[in-house]
Amino acid sequence: MTETAAEKVSGGFTPPTRFAVPGRIAVSGPAAAVWRTATLTGIRRETPHAATFRFAVPGWPGHLPGQHLMLRLTAGDGYTAQRHYSIASAPDDSGHIELTLDHVTDGEVSGWFHTQARPGDTVEVRGPVSGFFAWPGDRPALLIGAGSGVVPLMSMVRHHRARGLSVPLRLLVSARGPEELIYAGELGEETTTVFTRRAPEGTPVGRMTAAHVAPLLAERPVGGWEAYVCGSNGFAEHASRLLVAAGQPVDRIRIERFG
């Protein structure tokens, strides 16, 4: 689950909305239940308010694009805080994973990462968690995200590129402005960008509409799209309505929301 835009205490965690139970991937296993030490090896700035944190995790059991993990941070006095974060990196055998975190106002975990964390620091992680939002790369994927909702979707895009997959994949992403577009340097020809408040000269500004969604659905790949929507509650509701209005079957829409 994405905590890049809104902090979630473990006791208040809300599971993803399950619109599409068919296709759920079984991922539970003893390896995913083990807390592992993750060592921070690098920090990469994405936007003024978001950064990617790279960890070495010995024994990491691997993940599917779209999954998330639980992270535990322990203070010197023994106080612990747990959060759920989407995994931004594509699956590989490097023993590393990446998380992209927004600096949330008053967020104790994201605040620590953005103001205090340095390479060599350690945290604990457990997972991967949940197969509902996972994309195994075997079906056409239509990805729609806003703000930090692009994080699990980028794991899918990276997986698609790294494996040279031929299955169709499209990404429709919304951001307030170019400076707040996470992974701007990585977005390629599979991506359509919508800016809601500020945009380069000559680029329309406004909310995502049917005019953005309908042309993607009209491509109609063999087997049809599996739609993945990630963002705030309001965005998830808006995007899913656009999809349904454009003809996407409700049982082929997977939603992960935060906030």
Secondary structure, 3 states (H helix, E strand, C coil): CCCCCCCCCHHHCCCCCCCCCCCCCCCCCHHHHCCEEEEEEEEEEEECCEEEEEEECCCCCCCCCCCEEEEEEECCCCCEEEEEEECCCCCCCCCEEEEEEECCCCCHHHHHHHHCCCCCCEEEEEEEECCCCCCCCCCCEEEEEEHHHHHHHHHHHHHHHHCCCCCCEEEEEEECCHHHCCCCCCCCCCEEEEECCCCCCCCCECCCCHHHHHHHHHCCCCCCCEEEEEEEHHHHHHHHHHHHHCCCCHHHEEEEEEC
